[in-house]
Structures are given as C-alpha cells and as structure tokens.
Amino acid sequence: MPKKLLVVLPDSAEAVLQEIVNSDEQRLHDRLRRTPGLLPLEELELEGPMLVVGQETSLASGRIDLVG
C-alpha cells in the first residue's frame, strides 16, 4: 500500500501526495538532477543546498549516479 503525505502550503492550503514507484532509473536520476532538494540531506547529516555537478560519472572504483 503506497504511503501518503499531507503537505501544508504557505497559504495554508493542504494537498495529499501519494507515493509512486519509479520503475525507470534514468527518469529518477533526471528528477533528482533537476530538483536536488528532494534528497534528504539532513537525514544523511549533510549540509545544503545541494548542487548536482555530475551525472553517471566514472571513477576508478566504478560509476556514480549523481555527484553533488
């Protein structure tokens, strides 16, 4: 069962968002590249804001989906 999230907007309007499954990894990468604020930086103990500077970057140890 998908999760639901209640969002209260600055004008006090409310919206209910429903979690969806993203079956296309490239589409997810593109969304995160365009909107890096979706990444839970605080939960990862990182400071923001996040700026994506690379995508599908190759390193000696392998590939990185996004570099911020």
MDTraj code that builds the backbone (N, CA, C; nanometers):
import mdtraj as md
import numpy as np

residues = "MET PRO LYS LYS LEU LEU VAL VAL LEU PRO ASP SER ALA GLU ALA VAL LEU GLN GLU ILE VAL ASN SER ASP GLU GLN ARG LEU HIS ASP ARG LEU ARG ARG THR PRO GLY LEU LEU PRO LEU GLU GLU LEU GLU LEU GLU GLY PRO MET LEU VAL VAL GLY GLN GLU THR SER LEU ALA SER GLY ARG ILE ASP LEU VAL GLY".split()
xyz = np.array([
    [0.0838, -0.1171, 0.0000],
    [0.0000, 0.0000, 0.0000],
    [0.0889, 0.1242, 0.0000],
    [0.0676, 0.2165, -0.0945],
    [0.1532, 0.3350, -0.1032],
    [0.1344, 0.4275, 0.0171],
    [0.2433, 0.4926, 0.0553],
    [0.2387, 0.5899, 0.1631],
    [0.1721, 0.7176, 0.1132],
    [0.1108, 0.7904, 0.2064],
    [0.0519, 0.9197, 0.1744],
    [0.1147, 1.0239, 0.2648],
    [0.1240, 1.1456, 0.2139],
    [0.1863, 1.2548, 0.2867],
    [0.0985, 1.3777, 0.2742],
    [0.0670, 1.4394, 0.3870],
    [-0.0108, 1.5626, 0.3871],
    [0.0869, 1.6789, 0.3844],
    [0.0696, 1.7677, 0.2867],
    [0.1553, 1.8847, 0.2723],
    [0.0704, 2.0078, 0.2977],
    [0.1171, 2.0944, 0.3881],
    [0.0502, 2.2208, 0.4146],
    [0.1325, 2.3292, 0.3466],
    [0.0713, 2.3997, 0.2519],
    [0.1387, 2.5016, 0.1735],
    [0.1426, 2.6341, 0.2491],
    [0.2284, 2.7284, 0.2066],
    [0.2397, 2.8563, 0.2773],
    [0.1072, 2.9319, 0.2921],
    [0.0153, 2.9141, 0.1988],
    [-0.1143, 2.9828, 0.2086],
    [-0.2153, 2.9023, 0.2901],
    [-0.1683, 2.8014, 0.3635],
    [-0.2487, 2.7126, 0.4486],
    [-0.3329, 2.6115, 0.3702],
    [-0.3217, 2.6109, 0.2391],
    [-0.3900, 2.5081, 0.1600],
    [-0.3216, 2.3743, 0.1882],
    [-0.3966, 2.2664, 0.1768],
    [-0.3430, 2.1334, 0.2027],
    [-0.3496, 2.0482, 0.0767],
    [-0.2523, 1.9620, 0.0614],
    [-0.2503, 1.8684, -0.0504],
    [-0.2059, 1.7326, 0.0025],
    [-0.2704, 1.6272, -0.0441],
    [-0.2311, 1.4911, -0.0079],
    [-0.1548, 1.4326, -0.1262],
    [-0.0306, 1.3929, -0.1005],
    [0.0532, 1.3325, -0.2035],
    [0.0622, 1.1835, -0.1781],
    [0.0623, 1.1064, -0.2858],
    [0.0708, 0.9615, -0.2737],
    [0.2011, 0.9135, -0.3340],
    [0.2693, 0.8259, -0.2613],
    [0.3948, 0.7680, -0.3070],
    [0.3711, 0.6858, -0.4337],
    [0.4640, 0.6962, -0.5292],
    [0.4559, 0.6151, -0.6503],
    [0.5870, 0.5381, -0.6667],
    [0.5823, 0.4303, -0.7399],
    [0.7008, 0.3518, -0.7703],
    [0.7614, 0.4075, -0.8981],
    [0.8896, 0.4331, -0.8947],
    [0.9589, 0.4832, -1.0122],
    [1.0347, 0.3671, -1.0746],
    [0.9827, 0.3138, -1.1825],
    [1.0419, 0.1952, -1.2426],
    [1.1531, 0.2281, -1.3424],
    [1.1747, 0.3570, -1.3700],
    [1.2748, 0.3983, -1.4676],
    [1.3874, 0.4722, -1.3954],
    [1.5014, 0.4063, -1.3779],
    [1.6120, 0.4642, -1.3013],
    [1.6621, 0.5935, -1.3639],
    [1.6703, 0.5999, -1.4954],
    [1.7184, 0.7221, -1.5611],
    [1.6248, 0.8394, -1.5337],
    [1.4961, 0.8117, -1.5325],
    [1.3977, 0.9168, -1.5038],
    [1.4155, 0.9688, -1.3600],
    [1.4430, 0.8787, -1.2671],
    [1.4689, 0.9181, -1.1288],
    [1.5950, 1.0041, -1.1209],
    [1.7026, 0.9640, -1.1896],
    [1.8254, 1.0442, -1.1925],
    [1.7958, 1.1840, -1.2451],
    [1.7191, 1.1935, -1.3532],
    [1.6865, 1.3233, -1.4121],
    [1.6074, 1.4098, -1.3150],
    [1.5117, 1.3496, -1.2446],
    [1.4324, 1.4254, -1.1458],
    [1.5206, 1.4774, -1.0333],
    [1.6099, 1.3943, -0.9823],
    [1.6979, 1.4366, -0.8740],
    [1.7991, 1.5404, -0.9215],
    [1.8436, 1.5291, -1.0458],
    [1.9368, 1.6283, -1.1011],
    [1.8684, 1.7640, -1.1108],
    [1.7430, 1.7647, -1.1566],
    [1.6682, 1.8903, -1.1718],
    [1.6218, 1.9463, -1.0379],
    [1.5976, 1.8589, -0.9399],
    [1.5420, 1.9008, -0.8107],
    [1.6198, 1.8339, -0.6976],
    [1.7468, 1.8722, -0.6773],
    [1.8274, 1.8067, -0.5750],
    [1.7747, 1.8298, -0.4336],
    [1.6848, 1.9246, -0.4158],
    [1.6248, 1.9468, -0.2847],
    [1.5410, 1.8293, -0.2373],
    [1.5126, 1.7341, -0.3258],
    [1.4383, 1.6139, -0.2872],
    [1.5237, 1.5174, -0.2043],
    [1.6549, 1.5326, -0.2122],
    [1.7435, 1.4434, -0.1371],
    [1.7381, 1.4796, 0.0113],
    [1.7286, 1.3793, 0.0998],
    [1.7164, 1.4044, 0.2444],
    [1.8523, 1.4354, 0.3085],
    [1.9074, 1.5521, 0.2782],
    [2.0417, 1.5865, 0.3246],
    [2.0545, 1.5816, 0.4762],
    [1.9533, 1.6318, 0.5465],
    [1.9605, 1.6330, 0.6923],
    [1.9706, 1.4919, 0.7479],
    [1.8951, 1.4001, 0.6909],
    [1.8989, 1.2612, 0.7375],
    [2.0350, 1.1971, 0.7102],
    [2.1042, 1.2456, 0.6095],
    [2.2370, 1.1951, 0.5753],
    [2.3466, 1.2737, 0.6464],
    [2.3038, 1.3668, 0.7349],
    [2.3942, 1.4530, 0.8094],
    [2.4834, 1.5349, 0.7174],
    [2.4239, 1.5859, 0.6098],
    [2.4926, 1.6730, 0.5153],
    [2.4280, 1.8107, 0.5187],
    [2.5051, 1.9121, 0.4843],
    [2.4521, 2.0470, 0.4783],
    [2.4191, 2.0818, 0.3335],
    [2.3162, 2.1599, 0.3153],
    [2.2742, 2.2013, 0.1820],
    [2.2994, 2.3487, 0.1623],
    [2.2593, 2.3993, 0.0514],
    [2.1833, 2.3276, -0.0512],
    [2.2736, 2.2403, -0.1384],
    [2.2106, 2.1440, -0.2046],
    [2.2822, 2.0508, -0.2911],
    [2.2818, 2.1045, -0.4339],
    [2.3960, 2.0961, -0.4988],
    [2.4095, 2.1324, -0.6390],
    [2.4673, 2.0103, -0.7100],
    [2.3964, 1.9579, -0.8078],
    [2.4452, 1.8418, -0.8831],
    [2.5443, 1.8918, -0.9882],
    [2.6654, 1.8367, -0.9853],
    [2.7706, 1.8800, -1.0777],
    [2.8134, 1.7695, -1.1739],
    [2.7589, 1.6493, -1.1563],
    [2.7933, 1.5404, -1.2463],
    [2.6894, 1.4307, -1.2411],
    [2.6750, 1.3613, -1.3522],
    [2.5795, 1.2505, -1.3608],
    [2.6447, 1.1372, -1.4379],
    [2.6288, 1.0141, -1.3857],
    [2.6900, 0.8960, -1.4471],
    [2.8398, 0.9178, -1.4672],
    [2.9059, 0.9565, -1.3585],
    [3.0486, 0.9867, -1.3612],
    [3.1290, 0.8606, -1.3339],
    [3.2329, 0.8376, -1.4131],
    [3.3186, 0.7183, -1.3954],
    [3.4371, 0.7500, -1.3055],
    [3.4612, 0.6612, -1.2115],
    [3.5780, 0.6671, -1.1239],
    [3.6497, 0.5331, -1.1322],
    [3.7691, 0.5254, -1.0763],
    [3.8436, 0.4006, -1.0761],
    [3.7662, 0.2912, -1.0040],
    [3.6862, 0.3297, -0.9034],
    [3.6115, 0.2312, -0.8251],
    [3.4757, 0.1957, -0.8855],
    [3.4355, 0.2653, -0.9914],
    [3.3055, 0.2383, -1.0553],
    [3.2368, 0.3671, -1.0958],
    [3.1068, 0.3546, -1.1247],
    [3.0297, 0.4711, -1.1698],
    [2.9481, 0.5284, -1.0556],
    [2.9299, 0.6601, -1.0585],
    [2.8474, 0.7311, -0.9620],
    [2.7276, 0.7870, -1.0360],
    [2.6066, 0.7626, -0.9824],
    [2.4857, 0.8121, -1.0481],
    [2.4831, 0.9640, -1.0527],
    [2.4967, 1.0274, -0.9361],
    [2.4952, 1.1742, -0.9283],
    [2.6082, 1.2199, -0.8368],
    [2.6742, 1.3294, -0.8745],
    [2.7792, 1.3895, -0.7928],
    [2.7301, 1.5275, -0.7536],
    [2.7298, 1.5531, -0.6213],
    [2.6818, 1.6832, -0.5738],
    [2.7864, 1.7514, -0.4901],
])
top = md.Topology()
chain = top.add_chain()
for i, resn in enumerate(residues, 1):
    res = top.add_residue(resn, chain, resSeq=i)
    for name in ("N", "CA", "C"):
        top.add_atom(name, md.element.get_by_symbol(name[0]), res)
traj = md.Trajectory(xyz[None], top)
